[in-house]
Structure formats: C-alpha cells, structure tokens
Amino acid sequence: MEKTRVVIVGASHGGHQSILELLHRYDNLDITLFEAGDFISFMSCGMELYLENSVTNVSDVRNFEPKLFTDQGIHILNNHKVSQINADDKTLTVNDTVNGKSQTVAYDKLILSSGVVPNRLPVPGHDLANVALMRGYDWATTIKAKLDDPSVQNITVIGAGYIGIEAAEASRKAGKHVTLIDMIDRPLGTYLDHDMTDILTQHLTTQGVDLIMGATIKAFKGHDRVTGVETDKGTVDTDFVIQAAGVKPSTDWLKGTVDLDDHGFIQTNEYLQTNLPDVYAIGDATLAYSIAAETKLPIALATVARREARYVCQHLFEKQPTVPFKGLVGSSALSVFDYHFATSGLNTTTAKKAGVPVSISFYQDTLRPSYVPADKNNPTVSANLVFDPATHRILGGAVLSTYDVTAQGNVLALAISQRLRLEDLAETDFFFQPGFDRQWSLWNLAAQHALGESQF
C-alpha cells in the first residue's frame, strides 16, 4: 500500500509536536521534515540557561536529536530550505543550502511551521562586528563567548521584552556592565501592567542594570566593530550589542502563494487551513485565536505551536474537521533576578490592540497568613486581574513575587479558558494550609478585591 506523504517545514516546537502526533495516530505515512538551519531543534527559549551555565553544553538545548526519529523511518533534513510551494501539482521546491542543489519533493499533506526571525535594526552600523542577535544556536555560542571574554566589559541590550531581560540578566551575572534600551516607556511594558513593571523596574536598577527607556536607536557606532550605541537620548559606550528587538514571521518565501496579512502572518481559517488545499499552518508565523479576546492575535509561544500541531494532526485526514480549533489563552512566565512572574491572557496593552474593553484590579498581600513573619518565608505577592467591566468575565492577569508562585499562572489560564467570572474565582474551593498559603487562596482574595469586598 502506497504511503501518504506528509511534509513538515520547520523543526522547532510545531514541527516536533507534529511528528510526535503523526507517529502516535497513524500508520503508513512517509514523513519528511525540512529545516533551513544547520542545527535541528534548538530551543532559543532555553538560551539563558546555557548562558548562565545551567546547561553546560549548547547542543543539549534542543527539543530532540534527529536520530530519535530517523531510527523510526522519519526523514529529517537540516540545511534544506523550502523556497516554493507548487500547489497545482502538490510539490515543493527545496534548496540544499550546503551544496546549492535544488530538488522537487511531492506531498499529500503539508504542515507549515516556519516560525519567525529576529528583527535586525535597520540603522547605520548594524553590520559591525560584535552586534549579535539573541536567537538560535550560532548566536548562543557567540554570546556565550563574549560573556566569558574579560575584554568585553560593557554590554548593551536592545529590547526590554522577555528575551532582552534574559540577555541583560545573563550579562549581569557574568559580571558585565549592562545597559538596557527600548523605545517603550518601561521594561516588559507589553507583557505586564504598570503596578508590576514598577516593581521590576526598581529591581532591575537595584541589580545594576542601567535603563534607558523611551529611546530611539539612531546608529551603532564604530569602524570594524561596535564601540557605541547612538540614541536620541545620548550615546552609550559599548563593547558588545545584543539585539532583542522583536521578531517577524519567516514568510517572505510564501508571498504570492499562501495568503498573508499585512504583517506577513499566514492567514488560516478556523481549522488552521491555509488557502491552499491540504496545506496547514501553525506556530509563530500565524495569528492564534485568543479565547480571551475572541479574535486572532500574535501569540508567539511554544505552547501555542504544540497545541495547534496536536489539533492539525488529529484532523489531518478529515475533509472538514468535526470541530474548529478552540483557541488558546496564551500564558508565560519569567524570572527577573530575584522576582518570578507568570502572566496569562490579556493585559491592558494587548486588550487595547484587540479592541477589547477591560478593567484591571491590582492586589497585594503576603503569601501566607499575616501571623507568619516575613523572614519565615512569607514574602509579598502581587496579583492583578483583567476582566470585562460589564460581565466580570476574567480575561487575563498576572502574579509576581520573590517566591516562585508561577504555577498560579496555570490556575488563571484555566479560569480564562473556562470563561469564569470574578464571582466564580472569588469562591472557588482551593486548599488552605498555613505552610503554603492563606485561609482564602491568592486568587480568591484577588477576585474578592476586584469585586470591592473588604480585605480579609
């Protein structure tokens, strides 16, 4: 019996999960994965662990080794860039980036998980030596070498999002003088609301990170290598620059073939199908349906790609899937030196972009009952809830503390996905034990506070 040919483009989370799902669910498939890069399945989200020596070998920072699947008959080809989809005859043009040869590969089903590429600032000097990007295997090794180089003392990080914060923290822990620059007005301003970013801004300063917010990069200065970063607020002397100024979809090769939006994101329907027959798209290069916003948003998370891959493979051989993809919440977490936070769903920034009216409530208390002293492992915990002002439906929120309370973000994600209201969360039956939490749990108290009830 002839095998059905399934081709996957991209070896990161979406590609990895697609292979796992296909192997689990089906027999008699001929599965091929093409990866444009040299190193298969590098996890850029794990780069900070490597930079801080929590992972000693950069080659371990990956989802999978090819042998895991090639031993099962899967074709895994790195340095192979798919340059064209020929929808009429259901073939791909694939270029071997090592020897320059191209080939035509047939498919029956095609899953696009092409991901994103980091933004390079289009300013003078962007091609100078010692200007790096915080993404991918090659840049990870480059940055690590600079952190270990005693001649590199001043590091400038461009971008105060998750990746930029990770770069700044790793650089400070390596003993470097660090300047963090962004055009937004506060670190992590697109992920957290003001009450929490105020706490983290002060903490970053305390940890020795120089902040230049609301600044525009004019140029990278230097001759052969970078020696300074010119902004509209002055010039910063530097030995090394790490750019973490966002990402863009890796979809230029799809223009004119697959429908894209104005920002280059692949357009999909409610079944994650593209405009081409038997061609599906998942992951960071697409817009994900947000349960909270009830519209599609850019949600570049590994968890999103994996859930979309699971759905696509479940329904891959249905002419029309029995159910549409139900959507996602979008949850993430990060450590900022001594602080840990988790966020889920919408904040005021993302809600505004999505055109969703919201109210926000900020709550702060101790982790355990007030009779437990602070120095007995009873730190302050901050929580905020974002909700619909008319219905009180919970749309998002975040939790922050020097104690690791990030698992509470999963509670919030469940509340959002199940469309709970403040009234529901205020009374949900969570456990109590004074060695762990308060008589009313954190989210009980935060919801009660949002409803205007007296503080317990």
C-alpha positions in Angstrom: 0.0 0.0 0.0 1.4 3.4 -1.0 2.3 5.6 1.9 0.7 9.1 2.4 3.4 11.7 2.1 3.3 14.3 4.9 5.9 17.1 4.8 6.6 19.4 7.7 8.5 22.7 7.3 10.3 23.8 10.4 11.9 21.8 13.2 11.0 23.8 16.3 8.1 23.1 18.6 5.4 22.9 16.0 7.4 20.6 13.8 8.5 18.4 16.7 4.9 18.0 18.0 3.6 17.3 14.5 6.0 14.3 14.2 5.0 13.0 17.7 1.3 13.3 16.9 1.6 11.6 13.4 3.6 8.7 14.8 1.1 8.2 17.6 -2.0 8.4 15.5 -1.3 6.9 12.1 0.4 4.1 10.3 1.6 4.0 6.7 2.9 7.6 6.5 6.0 8.8 4.8 7.1 11.8 7.0 9.7 14.3 6.0 10.8 17.4 7.9 12.8 20.2 6.3 14.8 22.6 8.5 16.6 25.6 6.9 19.1 25.9 9.7 22.2 23.8 10.4 21.2 22.7 14.0 18.0 20.8 14.4 15.5 21.9 17.0 17.5 24.5 19.1 15.4 26.0 21.9 16.0 29.7 21.9 13.8 29.9 25.0 16.4 27.9 26.8 19.3 30.0 25.8 19.5 31.9 29.1 20.1 28.6 30.9 23.1 27.9 28.7 24.4 31.5 29.1 24.2 31.2 32.8 26.0 27.8 32.8 22.8 25.9 34.0 23.2 23.9 30.8 26.9 23.1 30.1 26.6 22.0 26.5 24.8 24.2 24.0 24.0 21.1 21.9 21.7 19.9 24.7 19.4 23.0 24.4 17.1 21.3 21.9 13.7 19.6 21.6 15.1 16.5 20.0 18.0 14.9 18.3 17.3 13.8 14.7 18.3 10.2 15.5 15.2 9.9 17.7 13.0 10.0 14.6 15.3 8.8 11.8 15.6 5.5 13.7 11.8 5.3 13.2 12.0 6.0 9.5 11.3 9.7 9.5 13.3 11.8 7.1 14.9 14.8 9.0 16.9 17.1 6.7 18.7 20.2 8.0 20.2 22.8 5.8 17.2 22.3 3.5 15.3 25.5 2.7 11.8 25.2 1.2 11.6 28.1 -1.3 8.4 27.4 -3.2 5.0 25.6 -2.9 3.8 24.4 -6.2 0.1 23.9 -5.3 -1.1 22.7 -8.7 1.0 19.6 -8.6 1.4 19.4 -4.8 5.2 19.7 -4.8 7.8 21.7 -3.0 11.0 23.3 -4.3 13.7 22.6 -1.8 17.2 24.0 -1.8 20.2 22.4 -0.1 22.0 25.4 1.4 25.3 23.5 1.6 25.8 22.2 -1.9 23.4 24.7 -3.6 21.4 22.0 -5.3 17.6 22.1 -5.5 15.0 19.3 -5.8 11.3 18.8 -6.2 9.5 17.0 -3.4 6.0 15.8 -3.6 3.5 16.0 -0.7 0.0 14.8 0.1 -0.3 16.9 3.3 1.9 19.9 4.1 2.3 21.4 7.6 4.0 24.8 7.7 5.7 25.7 11.0 8.2 28.2 9.6 8.3 30.3 12.7 9.8 33.8 13.0 13.1 35.5 12.5 14.6 38.2 14.8 14.4 41.8 13.8 17.7 43.5 12.9 17.5 47.2 13.5 17.9 48.9 10.1 20.3 51.6 11.3 23.8 52.6 10.3 26.4 50.2 11.7 24.1 47.2 12.0 26.7 45.0 10.2 29.5 45.9 12.6 31.3 43.1 14.4 30.1 42.4 18.0 26.5 43.1 17.1 24.6 39.9 17.9 21.0 38.6 17.9 19.6 36.8 20.9 18.2 33.8 18.9 19.4 30.5 17.6 22.3 28.1 18.1 25.0 30.1 16.4 24.2 33.3 18.2 24.0 31.4 21.5 27.6 30.3 21.2 28.7 33.8 20.1 27.1 35.5 23.1 28.5 32.9 25.5 32.0 33.5 24.2 31.6 37.3 24.8 30.2 36.7 28.3 33.4 34.7 29.1 35.7 37.2 27.5 37.3 39.6 30.1 37.9 42.2 27.4 34.2 42.6 27.0 33.1 44.8 29.9 30.2 46.9 28.6 27.2 45.2 27.0 24.2 46.9 25.6 20.9 45.1 25.2 18.3 46.4 22.7 14.8 45.4 23.7 13.2 45.1 27.1 10.9 42.2 26.4 11.4 38.7 27.7 14.4 38.0 25.5 16.1 41.3 26.3 15.5 40.8 30.0 17.1 37.3 29.8 20.1 38.8 27.9 20.5 41.6 30.5 20.3 39.2 33.4 22.8 36.7 32.0 25.2 39.5 31.2 25.0 41.0 34.7 25.5 37.6 36.2 28.6 37.3 34.1 30.0 40.4 35.7 29.3 42.9 32.8 28.1 46.4 33.0 24.8 46.3 31.3 22.6 49.0 29.6 19.1 48.1 28.6 17.5 50.3 25.9 13.9 50.2 24.5 11.6 52.5 22.7 8.7 51.6 25.1 8.4 53.5 28.4 9.1 50.6 30.8 10.7 47.2 30.8 8.2 44.4 30.0 5.6 47.0 29.2 3.8 44.9 26.6 3.5 41.9 29.0 2.7 43.4 32.4 0.7 46.4 33.6 2.2 49.3 35.4 1.8 48.1 39.0 4.1 45.1 38.3 6.5 46.8 35.9 7.1 49.5 38.6 8.3 46.8 40.9 10.5 45.2 38.3 11.9 48.5 37.0 13.2 49.3 40.5 14.6 45.8 40.9 16.5 45.9 37.6 18.1 49.2 38.7 19.0 47.7 42.1 20.6 44.8 40.3 22.9 47.2 38.4 21.1 47.4 35.0 21.1 50.9 33.5 17.8 51.6 31.9 17.2 53.9 29.0 13.5 53.7 28.2 11.5 55.6 25.6 14.6 55.9 23.4 15.2 55.6 19.7 18.3 53.9 18.3 20.0 56.1 15.7 23.1 54.1 14.9 25.7 51.6 16.0 29.0 53.5 16.1 32.4 52.1 15.3 34.7 51.2 12.5 35.3 47.4 12.3 33.5 46.6 15.5 30.8 48.4 17.5 32.1 50.8 20.2 28.9 52.7 20.9 25.1 52.9 20.5 23.7 56.3 19.5 20.2 57.1 20.7 18.1 60.2 20.8 19.0 60.4 24.5 22.8 60.2 24.0 25.4 57.7 23.1 26.2 54.6 25.2 29.8 53.2 25.1 29.7 49.5 24.5 31.9 46.5 23.6 29.1 44.2 22.6 25.4 44.7 21.5 22.7 42.1 21.8 19.6 42.8 19.7 16.4 41.5 21.1 14.0 43.9 19.3 11.2 41.6 18.5 10.6 39.1 15.7 8.8 38.9 12.3 7.2 36.0 10.5 9.6 33.9 8.3 7.1 34.0 5.4 8.7 36.1 2.6 9.1 32.9 0.6 5.3 32.4 0.7 4.3 35.7 -0.8 2.1 35.3 -3.9 1.3 31.6 -3.0 -0.1 31.5 0.6 -2.4 34.3 1.8 -0.6 36.5 4.3 -1.8 39.5 6.2 -0.2 43.0 6.1 2.4 42.0 8.7 3.3 38.8 7.0 1.4 36.3 9.2 0.0 33.3 7.4 -3.8 33.5 7.2 -5.7 30.4 8.3 -9.3 29.5 8.9 -10.9 28.1 12.0 -9.4 24.7 11.1 -5.8 26.1 10.7 -6.0 25.5 7.0 -4.4 27.9 4.5 -5.9 29.0 1.2 -4.1 26.1 -0.5 -5.6 22.6 -0.4 -4.0 20.2 2.2 -1.7 22.9 3.4 -1.9 23.8 7.1 -0.1 26.4 9.2 0.8 26.5 12.9 3.0 28.4 15.3 4.6 31.8 15.5 4.1 32.6 11.8 0.3 32.6 12.2 -2.1 34.5 14.3 -3.7 32.4 17.1 -7.3 32.6 18.2 -7.4 34.1 21.6 -10.2 32.8 23.9 -10.0 36.0 26.0 -10.1 38.5 23.1 -12.3 36.3 20.9 -10.2 37.3 17.9 -6.8 36.3 16.4 -3.6 37.8 17.9 0.1 37.2 17.6 0.9 34.8 20.4 4.5 33.6 19.9 4.7 30.8 22.4 5.9 27.1 22.2 2.7 26.1 24.0 0.6 27.6 21.2 2.6 25.8 18.4 2.3 22.5 20.2 -1.4 22.7 20.8 -2.0 23.8 17.2 0.1 20.9 15.9 -1.9 18.5 18.0 -5.2 19.8 16.6 -4.0 19.7 13.0 -2.7 16.2 13.2 -5.9 15.0 14.9 -8.0 16.2 12.0 -5.4 15.9 9.2 -7.4 13.4 7.1 -10.9 14.9 7.6 -12.2 16.8 4.6 -13.6 19.3 7.1 -12.8 18.8 10.7 -15.6 17.9 13.0 -14.8 20.8 15.3 -12.9 24.1 14.8 -9.7 24.8 16.8 -11.0 26.0 20.1 -8.3 28.7 20.6 -5.7 29.5 23.3 -5.2 31.6 26.4 -1.5 32.5 25.9 0.4 32.0 29.2 4.1 32.6 30.0 6.5 33.1 32.9 9.9 34.7 33.5 12.4 35.3 36.3 13.9 38.8 36.6 16.8 38.3 39.1 15.1 37.7 42.4 11.5 38.0 41.1 9.3 35.5 39.3 6.2 36.3 37.4 3.6 34.5 35.3 1.0 36.1 33.0 -2.0 34.7 31.2 -4.5 36.0 28.7 -4.8 39.8 28.1 -3.3 42.8 29.8 -4.3 46.4 29.2 -1.8 46.8 26.3 -2.9 43.7 24.4 -6.6 44.3 25.2 -6.3 47.8 23.6 -4.7 46.4 20.5 -7.5 43.8 20.2 -10.2 46.5 20.8 -11.4 44.7 24.0 -12.7 47.0 26.8 -11.3 45.9 30.2 -11.0 46.8 33.8 -8.0 45.9 35.9 -7.6 45.3 39.6 -4.2 45.1 41.4 -4.0 43.2 44.7 -1.0 42.8 47.0 -0.7 40.7 50.2 1.5 38.2 51.9 1.8 34.6 50.6 0.9 33.1 54.0 -1.2 34.2 57.0 -0.2 37.5 58.5 1.0 35.9 61.7 3.9 34.3 59.8 6.8 36.7 59.9 8.3 37.9 56.6 11.7 36.3 57.4 10.0 32.9 57.9 9.3 32.5 54.2 6.3 34.8 54.0 7.0 37.2 51.1 4.8 39.7 49.5 2.8 38.5 46.5 1.3 40.8 43.8 -1.6 39.7 41.6 -3.7 41.5 39.1 -6.9 40.6 37.3 -8.0 41.9 33.9 -11.8 41.5 33.3 -14.8 42.5 31.3 -16.2 45.5 33.2 -19.8 44.6 32.2 -19.9 40.8 32.7 -16.9 40.4 35.1 -15.6 37.6 32.8 -11.9 37.1 33.6 -9.8 37.9 30.5 -6.2 37.9 31.9 -3.9 38.7 34.7 -0.5 38.1 36.3 1.2 37.1 39.5 4.6 38.3 40.9 6.7 37.6 43.9 10.3 36.8 45.0 8.8 33.4 45.9 8.1 31.2 42.9 4.4 31.4 42.5 4.4 31.0 38.8 2.3 27.8 39.0 -0.6 30.2 39.9 -0.5 31.3 36.3 -1.9 28.0 35.3 -4.9 28.5 37.7 -5.5 31.8 35.9 -5.2 30.2 32.5 -7.8 27.6 33.4 -10.2 30.3 34.7 -9.8 32.2 31.5 -10.3 29.2 29.2 -13.4 28.2 31.2 -14.8 31.7 30.9 -15.1 32.1 34.7 -16.2 35.4 36.2 -14.8 37.3 39.2 -17.7 35.9 41.3 -16.7 32.3 40.4 -13.0 32.8 41.2 -13.8 34.6 44.5 -15.5 31.5 45.8 -13.6 28.6 44.1 -12.6 26.0 46.7 -8.8 25.9 46.9 -6.9 24.2 49.7 -5.6 26.0 52.8 -2.6 25.1 54.9 -0.6 27.9 56.6 2.7 26.4 55.5 1.7 27.1 51.9 -1.0 29.8 51.6 -3.7 31.9 53.2 -7.1 30.9 54.5 -8.5 32.2 51.3 -6.2 31.4 48.4 -4.4 34.1 46.4 -6.9 34.2 43.5 -9.9 34.1 45.9 -8.5 37.2 47.5 -7.6 38.9 44.3 -11.1 38.3 42.9 -12.8 39.5 46.1 -10.7 42.6 46.0 -11.7 43.3 42.4 -15.3 43.0 43.5 -14.8 45.7 46.1 -15.1 43.4 49.1 -13.3 44.2 52.4 -9.8 42.8 52.7 -9.7 39.5 54.6 
